[in-house]
Amino acid sequence: MAGRLELMMGPMRSNKTAELLRRAEMRREYANQHVLVLKPSDDTKSAPGLIESRNKVSHVKMSATEFNSANPWEVLEIIDQTEQQIGKRVECVAIDEGQFVEDLFTFTKFLLDQNHDVLVAGLDLDFRAIPFGEMLTLTWLVSTYGGSVTECMAYCRCGARGIYTQRLIDGKPAPYASPVKLAGDCYEPRCEEHFVLPGRPH
């Protein structure tokens, strides 16, 4: 029997991480499940070994196991070691900032085939409004294995739904040519009308 995938996607500041932590805590508290919470090494939003939501009125932070974003397969050894320590299966694996994880589709599929439920939260588009990593490809796994896709909502300053992530450098919209991965927290959700991308090729 395969596991099920719960996918949470949206722009910056749409409470993706808060929702991931809420679901992980519910499984621990009410279903008595062991949830292994994972943090990719490219995530610089929180301190090492910690996942932290920007939503200060919800589940704020949770301890997490950090792994190499370029090699999620090292997590399999962590799962084996954890199961030996707790004396039972790890029922659920929760991954925050999934857009940073290389080979995310194949890795998630493997976990599902091993009967682990999987929770993944991440950005659907990068600051250039282009699909970020393999997040969008995971929707196929939801269709095939079952589960859910949650479109987390954010709002532009004008009050309209924010569907894009606006990167700001020194308070100004970042150019298209700037690196996709950039440390810092200067991002905000923008609607179609107010999203700006200098140097966009078309």
C-alpha positions as CSV (number, residue, x, y, z in Angstrom):
1,M,0.0,0.0,0.0
2,A,1.4,3.4,-1.1
3,G,1.4,6.6,0.9
4,R,-0.5,9.8,0.1
5,L,0.9,13.2,-0.8
6,E,-0.3,16.5,0.6
7,L,1.1,19.4,-1.4
8,M,1.0,23.0,-0.3
9,M,2.0,25.6,-2.9
10,G,1.8,29.4,-3.3
11,P,3.9,32.6,-3.4
12,M,5.9,34.0,-0.6
13,R,4.0,34.9,2.6
14,S,1.1,32.6,1.8
15,N,1.5,30.6,5.0
16,K,2.8,27.4,3.4
17,T,5.2,26.6,6.2
18,A,2.6,27.4,8.9
19,E,0.3,25.0,7.2
20,L,3.0,22.3,6.9
21,L,3.8,22.6,10.6
22,R,0.1,22.6,11.5
23,R,-0.5,19.3,9.7
24,A,2.7,17.7,11.1
25,E,1.6,18.6,14.6
26,M,-1.9,17.3,14.1
27,R,-0.5,14.0,13.0
28,R,1.7,13.8,16.0
29,E,-0.9,14.9,18.5
30,Y,-4.0,13.2,17.3
31,A,-2.9,10.3,15.1
32,N,0.1,9.4,17.3
33,Q,2.3,9.3,14.1
34,H,6.0,9.9,14.0
35,V,6.5,12.7,11.5
36,L,10.1,13.3,10.3
37,V,10.3,17.0,9.5
38,L,13.0,17.9,6.9
39,K,14.7,21.2,6.0
40,P,16.8,21.4,2.8
41,S,20.2,23.0,3.2
42,D,19.4,25.8,0.7
43,D,16.7,27.1,3.1
44,T,18.2,30.1,4.8
45,K,14.9,31.5,6.2
46,S,15.4,29.9,9.6
47,A,18.2,28.9,11.9
48,P,20.0,25.5,11.3
49,G,17.9,22.6,12.5
50,L,14.7,24.7,12.7
51,I,11.7,25.4,10.5
52,E,10.1,28.7,11.3
53,S,7.0,30.3,9.8
54,R,6.6,34.0,9.3
55,N,3.0,33.6,10.6
56,K,3.5,34.6,14.2
57,V,-0.1,33.8,15.2
58,S,0.1,30.1,14.2
59,H,2.6,27.3,14.6
60,V,5.7,29.4,14.8
61,K,8.6,26.9,14.7
62,M,9.5,23.2,14.9
63,S,12.8,21.3,15.1
64,A,13.8,19.8,11.7
65,T,16.4,17.5,10.3
66,E,18.6,19.3,7.8
67,F,19.8,17.5,4.6
68,N,21.7,18.3,1.5
69,S,19.3,19.9,-1.0
70,A,21.3,18.3,-3.9
71,N,21.0,14.8,-2.4
72,P,17.7,14.0,-0.7
73,W,18.5,10.3,-0.8
74,E,20.7,10.7,2.3
75,V,17.5,11.0,4.1
76,L,16.8,7.3,3.7
77,E,19.5,6.5,6.2
78,I,18.1,9.0,8.6
79,I,14.7,7.3,8.3
80,D,16.2,3.9,8.9
81,Q,18.1,5.2,12.0
82,T,15.0,6.9,13.3
83,E,12.9,3.8,13.0
84,Q,15.5,1.8,14.9
85,Q,15.5,4.4,17.7
86,I,11.7,4.7,18.0
87,G,10.9,1.0,17.4
88,K,8.3,1.7,14.8
89,R,7.8,3.1,11.3
90,V,8.1,6.7,10.4
91,E,4.6,7.2,9.1
92,C,5.0,10.6,7.6
93,V,7.8,12.7,6.1
94,A,7.3,16.5,5.9
95,I,9.5,18.6,3.6
96,D,9.6,22.4,3.7
97,E,10.9,24.6,0.9
98,G,10.5,21.8,-1.6
99,Q,11.5,24.0,-4.5
100,F,15.1,23.8,-3.4
101,V,15.2,19.9,-3.5
102,E,16.9,18.3,-6.5
103,D,15.3,15.0,-7.7
104,L,12.2,15.9,-5.6
105,F,9.8,14.0,-7.9
106,T,11.7,10.7,-7.9
107,F,12.5,11.0,-4.2
108,T,8.9,11.7,-3.2
109,K,7.6,8.9,-5.4
110,F,10.1,6.5,-3.7
111,L,8.8,7.5,-0.2
112,L,5.2,7.0,-1.3
113,D,6.0,3.6,-2.7
114,Q,7.6,2.8,0.7
115,N,4.2,3.6,2.3
116,H,5.2,6.9,3.9
117,D,2.7,9.7,3.7
118,V,4.5,12.8,2.5
119,L,3.8,16.5,3.1
120,V,5.6,19.0,0.8
121,A,5.4,22.8,1.1
122,G,7.1,25.2,-1.4
123,L,6.9,27.9,-4.0
124,D,5.2,27.1,-7.2
125,L,6.9,29.9,-9.2
126,D,10.3,31.6,-8.7
127,F,10.7,35.4,-8.7
128,R,10.8,35.3,-12.6
129,A,7.3,33.7,-12.6
130,I,8.8,30.5,-13.9
131,P,8.0,27.1,-12.3
132,F,10.4,26.6,-9.4
133,G,12.2,23.3,-9.1
134,E,9.9,20.2,-9.3
135,M,7.0,21.5,-7.2
136,L,4.5,21.6,-10.0
137,T,5.4,18.1,-11.2
138,L,4.3,16.7,-7.9
139,T,0.7,17.3,-8.8
140,W,1.0,14.1,-10.9
141,L,1.8,12.1,-7.8
142,V,-1.3,13.5,-6.1
143,S,-3.4,12.5,-9.0
144,T,-1.9,9.0,-9.1
145,Y,-1.3,8.2,-5.4
146,G,-4.1,10.3,-3.9
147,G,-3.8,13.2,-1.5
148,S,-4.4,16.9,-1.9
149,V,-3.1,20.1,-3.4
150,T,-3.6,23.2,-1.3
151,E,-3.2,26.5,-3.1
152,C,-2.0,28.8,-0.2
153,M,-3.3,32.3,-0.6
154,A,-1.4,35.5,-0.4
155,Y,-2.4,39.1,-1.1
156,C,-0.8,42.0,-2.9
157,R,-0.7,45.4,-1.1
158,C,-3.5,46.6,-3.3
159,G,-5.8,43.9,-1.8
160,A,-5.9,41.6,-4.9
161,R,-4.8,38.0,-4.8
162,G,-1.0,37.8,-5.0
163,I,0.0,35.1,-7.4
164,Y,3.6,36.1,-8.0
165,T,6.6,36.5,-5.7
166,Q,8.2,39.9,-6.1
167,R,11.9,40.0,-5.2
168,L,13.2,43.3,-4.0
169,I,16.8,44.5,-4.0
170,D,17.4,47.7,-2.1
171,G,13.7,48.3,-2.3
172,K,13.5,47.9,-6.1
173,P,12.3,45.0,-8.2
174,A,15.1,42.6,-8.9
175,P,16.1,42.2,-12.6
176,Y,15.4,39.0,-14.5
177,A,19.1,38.1,-14.7
178,S,19.7,38.0,-11.0
179,P,20.3,34.5,-9.5
180,V,17.3,32.3,-8.8
181,K,18.7,31.4,-5.3
182,L,19.6,34.4,-3.3
183,A,19.9,34.6,0.5
184,G,17.8,37.1,2.2
185,D,14.1,37.8,2.9
186,C,13.2,40.8,0.6
187,Y,10.2,39.3,-1.1
188,E,6.5,40.1,-1.2
189,P,3.4,38.7,-3.0
190,R,2.2,40.7,-6.0
191,C,-0.9,40.6,-8.2
192,E,-0.7,40.5,-12.0
193,E,-1.0,44.3,-12.2
194,H,1.8,45.1,-9.8
195,F,4.3,42.4,-10.5
196,V,7.4,44.0,-12.0
197,L,10.3,42.1,-13.7
198,P,12.9,44.4,-15.3
199,G,14.8,42.9,-18.2
200,R,12.2,40.1,-18.9
201,P,13.1,38.8,-22.4
202,H,9.4,38.7,-23.5
